[in-house]
Amino acid sequence: LRYNDKSKYPTQGMNTSTQAGEDYYIAMMEFLASRYSQGKKHGLISTYVVSNEVDFTPYFFDCGDFNTYMEELSRCLRLTNLAVKKYASDIRVVVPFTHYWAGYEKKMFKECKGNSYRPLDMMNWLIKYTNKRGAYDWGIAPHVFGTFCNDGNLARSDTKWNVLSNNY
């Protein structure tokens, strides 16, 4: 269920590009949704967050290039949505990015020693191909580090804040 790479990082995403990987992933998501959306007995999951900091790629589907990576991420979002909505139509499926929306790459690579992609580019890819292939509801997960922002153009200016170093 992994890509055959020589990465020193543990892979935390599942390879859904094979039928076996897709079947396992759907089974896992359907199990969670059937157990945790049917009442109070086991608890309730109302939002499924697919991965974490998906723009820092060595840990999630490190498959080598941007389009392959985005195909894998997009497939996981779509499969998650299809699997969990069978059990509760109001469940949300979201994806979290880091705070590097504009993607100042020199700084990104200092924090992530591997492939990193600009969240802005990733969002544009997801929007474009999701709509071409049949739209479904997905969203952005909050990825908050306790900073206050009143900048109306955050997507272009956030990379100068130095948020992870607490220098804001």
C-alpha positions as MATLAB code, in Angstrom:
seq = 'LRYNDKSKYPTQGMNTSTQAGEDYYIAMMEFLASRYSQGKKHGLISTYVVSNEVDFTPYFFDCGDFNTYMEELSRCLRLTNLAVKKYASDIRVVVPFTHYWAGYEKKMFKECKGNSYRPLDMMNWLIKYTNKRGAYDWGIAPHVFGTFCNDGNLARSDTKWNVLSNNY';
ca = [
       0.000    0.000    0.000;
       3.070    2.247   -0.105;
       4.897    3.813   -2.965;
       8.234    2.135   -3.598;
      10.507    4.970   -2.630;
      13.755    5.205   -0.765;
      12.488    7.929    1.563;
      13.850    7.996    5.080;
      10.496    9.308    6.281;
       7.595    7.073    7.323;
       4.735    7.215    4.850;
       1.462    8.156    6.518;
      -0.771    8.147    3.469;
      -2.291    5.132    1.792;
      -1.659    4.350   -1.864;
      -5.138    4.328   -3.395;
      -3.808    4.116   -6.954;
      -4.105    0.320   -6.783;
      -7.408   -1.512   -6.463;
      -6.243   -3.186   -3.246;
      -5.225    0.143   -1.714;
      -8.499    1.757   -2.746;
     -10.528   -1.140   -1.304;
      -8.652   -1.037    2.014;
      -9.039    2.727    2.254;
     -12.771    2.652    1.543;
     -13.255   -0.186    4.044;
     -11.403    1.774    6.722;
     -13.378    4.957    6.117;
     -16.700    3.120    5.976;
     -15.901    1.329    9.243;
     -15.155    4.631   10.973;
     -18.249    6.320    9.549;
     -20.575    3.424   10.353;
     -19.287    3.200   13.929;
     -18.931    6.888   14.740;
     -21.907    8.506   13.009;
     -24.766    6.316   14.212;
     -25.448    7.783   17.633;
     -23.910    8.409   21.015;
     -22.850    4.869   21.888;
     -19.329    5.096   20.405;
     -19.032    8.860   20.006;
     -19.374   11.038   16.960;
     -16.971   12.037   14.218;
     -18.459   15.009   12.403;
     -15.363   16.066   10.462;
     -12.813   13.848    8.762;
      -9.437   15.548    8.361;
      -7.542   13.851    5.543;
      -3.820   13.911    6.421;
      -1.994   16.854    8.013;
       0.118   19.626    6.530;
      -0.347   18.062    3.112;
       1.936   20.587    1.429;
       4.906   19.127    3.347;
       4.958   15.929    1.321;
       7.673   13.567    2.602;
       5.187   12.085    5.052;
       2.112   11.733    2.826;
       2.122    9.891   -0.499;
       5.686   10.968   -1.316;
       5.285    9.937   -4.933;
       7.765   12.202   -6.619;
       6.000   14.888   -8.600;
       3.258   17.451   -8.065;
       0.567   16.031  -10.365;
       0.957   12.452   -9.112;
       0.858   13.691   -5.531;
      -2.238   15.780   -6.179;
      -3.980   12.871   -7.931;
      -3.394   10.756   -4.826;
      -4.548   13.450   -2.408;
      -7.592   14.243   -4.530;
      -8.501   10.561   -4.768;
      -8.308   10.206   -0.967;
     -10.550   13.231   -0.485;
     -13.101   11.926   -2.974;
     -13.043    8.358   -1.603;
     -13.378    9.643    1.956;
     -16.326   11.784    0.942;
     -18.075    8.930   -0.856;
     -17.464    6.454    1.979;
     -18.531    8.591    4.935;
     -21.531   10.265    3.290;
     -23.157    6.833    3.030;
     -23.639    6.984    6.795;
     -24.307   10.666    7.472;
     -24.859   13.353    4.856;
     -23.757   16.159    7.165;
     -20.231   14.837    7.773;
     -17.492   17.177    6.573;
     -14.327   16.109    4.747;
     -11.473   18.598    5.006;
      -7.776   18.878    4.190;
      -5.204   20.846    6.244;
      -2.367   22.895    4.796;
       0.465   24.697    6.555;
       0.499   28.468    6.855;
       2.702   28.864    3.752;
      -0.132   29.802    1.376;
       2.061   31.843   -0.923;
       4.903   29.351   -0.548;
       8.149   31.108    0.187;
      10.133   28.033   -0.828;
      13.492   28.839    0.797;
      11.784   29.053    4.169;
       9.536   26.044    3.527;
      12.509   23.805    2.821;
      14.156   24.815    6.103;
      11.161   23.428    8.000;
      10.472   20.473    5.723;
      13.438   18.482    4.468;
      11.804   17.061    1.383;
       9.315   17.923   -1.317;
       7.069   20.837   -0.422;
       4.363   22.395   -2.551;
       2.709   25.786   -2.309;
      -0.764   25.433   -0.743;
      -2.068   28.069   -3.148;
      -1.026   25.899   -6.114;
      -2.493   22.818   -4.449;
      -5.819   24.548   -3.805;
      -6.000   25.762   -7.400;
      -5.283   22.210   -8.628;
      -7.987   20.718   -6.378;
     -10.552   23.302   -7.451;
      -9.793   22.879  -11.160;
      -9.806   19.086  -11.259;
     -12.571   18.575   -8.710;
     -14.899   20.640  -10.853;
     -13.817   18.920  -14.095;
     -14.349   15.441  -12.656;
     -17.572   16.124  -10.816;
     -17.716   18.425   -7.829;
     -18.206   17.134   -4.300;
     -18.085   18.967   -1.008;
     -14.717   19.246    0.704;
     -13.148   22.021    2.691;
     -10.019   23.395    4.290;
      -9.226   22.336    7.845;
      -8.053   25.018   10.239;
      -4.373   24.799   10.981;
      -4.000   27.363   13.714;
      -0.818   28.320   15.561;
      -2.355   30.931   17.832;
      -1.618   34.066   15.836;
      -3.921   37.000   15.261;
      -4.235   38.314   11.754;
      -6.136   41.320   10.508;
      -4.426   41.302    7.109;
      -7.036   41.131    4.345;
      -4.496   39.681    1.911;
      -3.244   36.856    4.114;
      -2.769   34.414    1.217;
       0.001   36.629   -0.163;
       1.605   37.896    3.040;
       1.607   35.070    5.578;
       5.034   33.703    4.700;
       6.809   36.666    6.288;
       5.334   36.038    9.754;
       7.723   33.322   10.940;
       4.847   31.679   12.774;
       6.403   28.354   13.740;
       9.338   30.044   15.436;
       6.941   32.069   17.633;
       8.477   35.205   16.156;
       5.296   37.149   15.368;
];
